[in-house]
Amino acid sequence: MVNDTKDNRLESAMIYIRNLNNCPPSYLNDPGRKDFFEIVWLKNEDPLHALKANDFEVKGDWIYLIPPYRVHQLNKAGKNGELISFKREVLEEEDKEFLLDIFKIFNVQGEFSCLRLDKAAADDLSGIYNLLIGEYQKSSKDLMILKTLLKVFLLKLIKVKEEEFTTHDIHQKRVYEFLMLLEGNYLQVRNIDFYAGKLDISSKRLNQILKDKLGKTGTQIIHDRIILEAKRLIIHSEHTIKEIAFELGFSDRPYFSRFFKKQTGQTPEEFQKQAQNHLKLKANTLI
């Protein structure tokens, strides 16, 4: 049993690993938690998020990939599984392709990415996890070995994500490609014609595919991504609303406020106040 002491805080941690049943309040409530990538591996559990009506809600192994500076927190209390948290500094900055893959799998859905593991994938990851936790629990743990094992674990997750999409139909692949393009361009380009051109299809066809698969048009999805980033900055940054507006590419604060209210029904200030009140009361649940 790991005691809930100051040693469990994130002041100097680079990697933090715990069984979900033994995850102390000092971690869950630590303000430094927002700086960490989180891998939540539920084992023989129902998913944390709501599934579509045609999905089967059955117990199984679910991997949640939660990026830093997330807007929401998933309530994992009482769940069976593992938690792996790590800072970006753990990743090798010179390995640009690997870094990009990590950002893609953690951010492809904006809030979090979720993978359903089949038995083969779960067994594969279990072998790597056992090596990782074994090294982590040593009194003289070696950071280089931990970083290497974590990278292998992440590479396996990247492979699972890629296999998930290659088994889908061509339209699902187009959705994935659109989301990847969006992640790298939404701050600069908000015209659906740009994304359609990159995918070598018409804007009308891209909108039809997105509407069918995600229930929204391309423009709506672009707006959702901008709002998500706005919420993250409002909650987690020290910037003023005016500074956030300019960072997101808006010409002035009133324009940003009108856009934000149109999309969310709230002004940025109203959302900020709501989020602050919520975080005081329910820091580890979905807003």
C-alpha positions in Angstrom: 0.0 0.0 0.0 1.3 3.4 -1.0 0.7 6.0 1.7 -1.0 9.3 0.8 1.8 11.5 1.8 3.6 14.5 0.3 5.8 12.0 -1.7 2.7 11.3 -3.8 2.4 14.9 -5.0 3.3 15.9 -8.5 5.7 18.7 -7.7 8.8 16.9 -9.1 7.2 13.8 -10.7 7.7 13.1 -14.4 5.9 9.7 -14.5 3.2 8.7 -12.1 1.7 5.2 -12.0 -1.0 3.8 -9.8 -3.7 1.2 -9.6 -7.0 3.1 -9.9 -8.1 1.6 -6.5 -5.0 3.0 -4.9 -4.9 6.4 -6.4 -4.7 8.9 -3.5 -6.6 12.2 -3.2 -3.3 14.0 -3.3 -3.0 13.1 -6.9 -6.6 13.6 -7.9 -6.7 17.0 -6.3 -3.2 18.2 -7.2 -3.3 21.3 -9.5 -0.2 20.0 -11.3 -2.3 17.2 -12.6 -3.4 19.3 -15.6 0.2 19.2 -17.0 0.1 15.4 -17.4 -1.0 13.1 -20.2 -3.1 10.4 -18.6 -3.6 6.9 -19.7 -6.6 5.3 -17.9 -6.8 1.6 -18.5 -10.1 0.1 -17.2 -10.1 -3.6 -16.8 -13.4 -5.6 -17.1 -15.4 -2.4 -16.6 -18.2 -0.5 -18.4 -16.9 2.5 -20.3 -16.9 5.9 -18.6 -18.4 7.8 -21.5 -21.9 7.4 -23.0 -21.9 5.1 -26.1 -24.1 5.5 -29.1 -27.4 3.8 -29.1 -26.2 1.1 -31.5 -23.1 0.3 -29.5 -23.0 -2.6 -27.0 -22.4 -1.4 -23.5 -20.6 -4.4 -22.1 -17.8 -4.8 -19.7 -14.3 -5.0 -21.1 -10.9 -3.4 -21.3 -11.1 0.3 -22.2 -8.2 2.7 -22.7 -8.8 6.4 -22.2 -6.1 8.8 -23.5 -6.6 12.2 -21.8 -4.5 15.1 -22.9 -3.0 17.8 -20.7 -5.0 21.0 -20.1 -8.2 19.0 -20.6 -11.5 20.8 -20.0 -13.2 17.7 -18.5 -12.1 15.2 -15.9 -13.4 11.6 -16.0 -14.6 10.3 -12.7 -12.7 7.0 -12.2 -13.5 6.5 -8.5 -14.0 2.8 -7.6 -13.0 1.5 -11.0 -10.7 -1.5 -11.6 -7.7 -0.7 -13.7 -4.4 1.2 -14.0 -3.4 4.9 -14.3 -0.3 6.0 -16.1 0.5 9.8 -16.1 3.4 11.5 -17.6 4.7 14.9 -18.6 5.6 15.9 -22.1 9.2 16.3 -21.0 9.4 12.5 -20.8 8.9 12.3 -24.5 11.9 12.6 -26.8 11.4 16.0 -28.5 13.7 15.2 -31.4 11.5 12.2 -32.4 9.0 14.5 -34.2 7.1 11.7 -35.9 6.5 9.9 -32.6 5.5 13.1 -30.9 2.9 13.8 -33.6 1.5 10.3 -33.3 1.1 10.9 -29.5 -0.7 14.2 -30.0 -3.0 12.6 -32.6 -4.0 9.6 -30.4 -4.6 11.8 -27.3 -6.4 14.6 -29.1 -8.2 13.1 -32.0 -11.6 13.5 -30.3 -10.8 16.8 -28.7 -11.7 15.9 -25.1 -10.2 12.4 -24.9 -9.6 9.4 -27.1 -11.0 6.0 -26.2 -9.9 2.6 -27.4 -11.6 -0.7 -26.8 -9.0 -3.5 -26.4 -9.6 -7.0 -27.6 -8.0 -9.8 -25.6 -4.9 -10.0 -27.8 -4.2 -6.3 -27.4 -4.9 -6.4 -23.7 -2.5 -9.3 -23.2 0.2 -7.6 -25.3 -0.1 -4.3 -23.3 -0.2 -6.2 -20.0 3.3 -7.7 -20.6 4.7 -4.2 -21.2 2.8 -2.7 -18.3 4.2 -5.3 -15.9 7.7 -4.4 -16.9 6.9 -0.7 -16.5 5.3 -1.0 -13.0 8.1 -3.4 -11.9 10.7 -0.7 -12.7 8.6 2.1 -11.3 8.2 0.4 -7.9 12.0 -0.1 -7.5 13.5 2.1 -4.8 16.3 2.9 -7.3 14.1 3.3 -10.4 15.9 4.2 -13.6 14.3 7.1 -15.5 15.8 6.1 -18.8 14.4 2.5 -18.5 11.0 4.0 -17.5 11.0 6.3 -20.5 11.9 3.5 -22.8 9.2 1.1 -21.5 6.7 3.9 -21.6 7.6 4.6 -25.2 7.1 0.9 -26.1 3.7 1.0 -24.3 2.7 4.2 -26.3 3.9 2.7 -29.6 1.6 -0.3 -28.9 -1.3 2.1 -28.3 -0.6 3.9 -31.6 -0.7 0.6 -33.4 -4.0 -0.3 -31.8 -5.4 3.1 -32.8 -4.2 2.6 -36.4 -5.6 -0.9 -36.7 -8.9 0.4 -35.3 -9.2 2.9 -38.2 -7.9 0.6 -41.0 -10.7 -1.9 -40.2 -13.3 0.8 -40.8 -14.9 1.7 -44.2 -13.5 4.3 -46.5 -15.8 7.0 -45.1 -14.6 6.4 -41.5 -11.0 6.8 -42.7 -12.0 10.1 -44.3 -13.4 11.2 -41.0 -10.1 10.3 -39.3 -8.1 12.1 -41.9 -10.3 15.2 -41.6 -9.8 15.2 -37.8 -6.1 14.9 -38.2 -6.0 17.8 -40.6 -8.3 19.8 -38.3 -6.0 19.3 -35.3 -3.1 20.9 -37.2 -4.9 23.7 -38.9 -8.0 24.8 -37.0 -6.4 27.9 -35.6 -5.4 29.1 -39.1 -8.0 27.7 -41.5 -11.8 27.5 -40.8 -13.0 27.0 -44.3 -14.3 23.6 -45.1 -13.2 23.9 -48.7 -9.6 23.8 -47.5 -10.1 20.4 -45.8 -12.1 19.0 -48.6 -9.3 20.0 -51.0 -6.7 18.2 -48.9 -8.8 15.1 -48.9 -9.4 15.4 -52.7 -13.2 15.4 -52.4 -15.9 18.1 -52.7 -17.0 20.1 -49.7 -20.5 18.8 -50.2 -19.3 15.2 -50.1 -17.1 15.8 -47.0 -20.1 17.4 -45.2 -22.3 14.4 -46.2 -19.7 12.0 -44.7 -19.2 14.0 -41.5 -22.9 14.4 -41.1 -23.4 10.6 -41.5 -20.6 9.5 -39.2 -20.5 12.3 -36.6 -23.9 14.0 -36.9 -22.4 17.4 -37.7 -21.2 19.3 -40.7 -17.5 20.2 -41.2 -18.1 23.8 -40.1 -19.9 22.7 -36.9 -16.9 20.4 -36.1 -14.4 23.2 -36.7 -16.4 25.5 -34.5 -16.6 22.8 -31.8 -12.8 22.4 -31.9 -12.3 26.2 -31.5 -14.7 26.2 -28.5 -12.9 23.3 -26.9 -9.6 25.2 -27.1 -11.3 28.3 -25.8 -12.6 26.4 -22.8 -9.2 24.9 -22.1 -7.6 28.3 -22.2 -10.3 29.9 -20.0 -9.9 27.1 -17.4 -6.2 26.4 -17.4 -4.4 29.5 -18.6 -3.7 32.8 -17.0 -4.7 34.7 -20.1 -7.5 37.3 -20.1 -10.6 36.7 -22.3 -9.2 39.4 -24.6 -5.8 37.6 -24.9 -7.6 34.2 -25.5 -9.7 35.8 -28.3 -6.5 37.0 -30.1 -4.7 33.7 -29.5 -7.6 31.9 -31.2 -7.5 34.2 -34.2 -10.4 36.5 -33.4 -10.0 40.2 -34.4 -11.5 41.5 -31.2 -13.0 40.4 -27.9 -16.7 41.3 -28.8 -16.5 39.1 -31.9 -15.1 36.2 -29.8 -17.8 36.6 -27.1 -20.6 36.6 -29.7 -19.1 33.5 -31.3 -18.7 31.7 -27.9 -22.2 32.5 -26.8 -23.7 31.4 -30.1 -22.0 28.0 -29.8 -22.5 27.4 -26.1 -25.3 29.6 -24.9 -23.0 31.3 -22.4 -20.6 34.2 -22.6 -16.9 33.4 -21.9 -17.2 35.1 -18.5 -20.3 33.0 -17.6 -18.5 29.8 -18.6 -15.4 30.8 -16.6 -17.4 31.5 -13.5 -19.3 28.2 -13.9 -16.1 26.2 -14.4 -14.5 27.8 -11.3 -17.4 27.0 -9.1 -17.6 23.4 -10.5 -13.9 22.8 -10.0 -14.2 23.8 -6.3 -17.0 21.3 -5.8 -16.4 18.4 -8.2 -12.8 18.6 -9.4 -12.7 15.0 -10.7 -15.9 14.7 -12.6 -17.1 15.8 -16.1 -18.1 19.5 -16.3 
